[in-house]
């Protein structure tokens, strides 16, 4: 890629993308969080337009006009080059708006090897305390994560963005 943020395109994932998505999630240790109900239908992919290679994937689960970003993976060889931040700040809000969402929430990790809290603090996503969340779909999801994985998640690691 000549420029780290140009030459990228995003689209809904296709069934044919599932193998590449799983590979990317394995490479970034994010398949650990799978419940077994995941499939390509909730995923979006970001590709390098020159090579058509999937360099990032993210899943948005939707209820009404609220989305929850559950997976976000950038190819390890491209991490630290600003691509993930560009996708989080520019592509995800555009995708969310295009599919009719008003807000997206996410719960980041705060303990090795899942320390995405440091990444999300550098994006346009804003921290929010769980008690300030008015959307039950998001609040229930965050409560579930806190209860299931208390060593990895805590309320200061919750973020959102309005689109």
Secondary structure, 3 states (H helix, E strand, C coil): CCCCCCCEEEEECCHHHHHHHHHHHHHCCCHHHCCCCCCHHHEEEEEECCCCCEEEEEEEEEECCEEEEEEEEECHHHCCCCHHHHHHHHHHHHHHHHCCCCEEEEECCCECCECCHHHHCCCCCEECCHHHCCCHHHHHHHHHHHHHCCCCCCHHHEEEEEC
